[in-house]
Amino acid sequence: MGKGSQSSNNLVVPQANQALDQLKYEVAQELGVQIPQDGYYGYMATRDTGAIGGHMVRRMVQIAEESLARGARF
C-alpha cells in the first residue's frame, strides 16, 4: 500500500473505527512502539505491527469474554 492509502478492510460496524484506532494507540504505547504520525506503516518493523495487532485481538477477546460473563449479548 502506498503512502497515505487506506486499508481495504471494511468494518461491520463503521462507527467502531474510532474505538479501534484508540485501542491501537493504547496497545502501541503499552508495547513501547511509536506509530507514525503520517499513518504510513511501511517503515515499521513487521514484528512491531504484528505485536500491535496480536495484542489488539487479545484485548478484544478479553473484552468480549468479560461482556459474556456479565450476561451481555452480541
C-alpha positions in Angstrom: 0.0 0.0 0.0 1.2 3.4 -0.8 1.8 6.4 1.5 -1.5 7.7 2.8 -3.6 4.9 1.4 -6.4 3.5 3.5 -6.9 -0.2 4.4 -9.2 -2.2 2.2 -10.7 -3.9 5.3 -14.4 -3.0 5.8 -15.7 -2.8 9.3 -19.0 -4.5 10.1 -19.8 -1.5 12.3 -18.2 1.5 10.7 -18.7 3.5 13.9 -16.1 1.2 15.6 -13.3 2.7 13.6 -12.5 5.4 16.2 -12.6 2.9 19.0 -10.2 0.6 17.1 -7.8 3.4 16.4 -7.8 4.3 20.1 -7.2 0.7 21.1 -4.3 0.5 18.5 -2.6 3.6 20.1 -3.1 2.3 23.6 -1.6 -1.1 22.8 1.3 0.5 20.9 2.0 2.8 23.9 2.0 -0.2 26.3 4.4 -2.1 24.0 6.7 1.0 23.6 6.1 1.1 19.8 5.8 4.5 18.1 3.0 4.7 15.5 3.9 7.1 12.6 2.1 10.4 12.7 1.5 10.4 8.9 -0.2 7.0 9.0 2.3 5.3 6.8 3.4 1.9 8.3 5.8 1.0 5.6 8.9 1.9 7.6 7.7 0.0 10.8 9.2 -3.4 11.5 6.8 -6.3 10.8 7.4 -7.5 14.3 6.1 -4.3 15.8 3.0 -4.1 13.6 2.3 -7.8 14.3 2.7 -7.3 18.0 0.2 -4.4 18.0 -2.4 -6.4 16.0 -1.9 -9.5 18.1 -2.3 -7.6 21.4 -5.4 -5.8 20.0 -7.0 -9.2 19.2 -6.2 -10.5 22.7 -7.7 -7.3 24.3 -10.9 -7.6 22.1 -11.3 -11.3 23.1 -10.9 -10.4 26.8 -13.5 -7.6 26.5 -15.9 -10.0 24.7 -15.4 -12.7 27.4 -16.0 -10.2 30.2 -19.2 -9.0 28.5 -20.4 -12.5 28.0 -19.7 -13.3 31.7 -21.8 -10.3 32.7 -24.6 -11.7 30.5 -24.3 -9.2 27.6 -25.3 -10.5 24.2 -23.7 -9.6 20.9 
